[in-house]
Amino acid sequence: MNGMSDVRLALHSQELEAGQERAMTAPTNSRWGLFWHRRHTRKALLDLTCEQLRDVGLTAEQARHEGLKPFWRD
């Protein structure tokens, strides 16, 4: 365990779910929807722990490189 309490884990999961709902309602076929989606997912990459990054197959360096890209870049 990384020291997060059950309450903090629950709040974090609610924040992630809210972000996913917004991402799903944003029209990704529009330019702004795509920009918002990139911004949100790249920001989320920066918040992942080493264990979570390992689960998705990324190193911390790869996540930092992708997470710090501007939203308008592929």
N, C-alpha and C positions, 0 to 999 in steps of 0.2 A: 504494500500500500504506500502511496506517495504522501501520506499525511493529510489528505483531504477528508473532511468529515462527510457523513452521509448527507447533511443539509447542503453543504457546498457542492457535492456531487449532483444532488437533485436540482439545485439552482443552475448549475452549469449545463445540465442536460436540457433544462427548460429553455435556456438561452440558445442552445444549439438548435433545438426544435423550432423555436421562433424564427431563427435565421433561415432554416430550411424551408419553413412555410413561406417566408418572404421571397426566398429564391425561387420557389415553385410558382408563386403568383406573379413574379416579375416576368414580363414577356421577353424571353431570351432571344427571340427572333428580332427584337429591336436592338439598336445599337446601345441604348442606355441600359436595357435589361441585361445585355451581355456584359457591359462594363460593371454593373452592380454585382452580377454573379461572380465575375473574376475578383473583384475587390473583396467580396465576402469570403470566398473560398481561400484566397491567398492570405487573408488575415487569420482565418481559422488554422491554416498550416503553421503559422507562427506560434500558436497557442498549444500545439500538440506536445505531449511529453515524448521522451526518447522511446518509451515502450510503444506508444501509439504510432510513432513514426515507423518503428520496426514492423508493426503490424501491417502498415500500408506499403512497406517496401521502400521507404525513403530514408536517407541519412539526414542528420541535422543540417548539414551544409546544403544539401539539395533543397530541403524545405525552406531554409533561410533565403537561398537564391531565388526560388520561385515566389516566396512570400513577400519579398521586397521589390518585386517587379511592379512598375506602375500598371494600373488597371487597363490602360489603353493598349498595352503591349500583349501580343500573343505569347 
